[in-house]
Amino acid sequence: VTMIHRGSGFSRGKSRNVTELRRLAETGRITLLTTSEITQVTDAALGVAGAAGGTWLAWDRLLVLIGSLPPWETLGAMGVGRVGAIPHEPAPSGMIGAV
């Protein structure tokens, strides 16, 4: 399991969850990539860019937690659509909806 986080640390979340996440990373149970983001998604690999450069990671499941204001331009560029959206119509500012 690899967790990719845009931030350099965790400013939110319950302290016990953050502690457990760090423990799992320290013991090698998960890989934690901070200050990183997914830049491309293909059938076989994820393009990941971070402070140390870019890499490709093989994947078979992808869970995306995007917060309350989805990055519609980025998601659209990766081929992710919105339910009920008109093709190529930009999302209204602050819109929260299904993808």
Protein Blocks (a to p, Z undefined) as FASTA:
>chain_A
ZZddfbfbdfedcfklmmmmmmmmmnopaccdehiacfbdcfkbccdddfkbccddddfb
dcddebjbdcfklmmmnopacehiaehiacdehiacdZZ
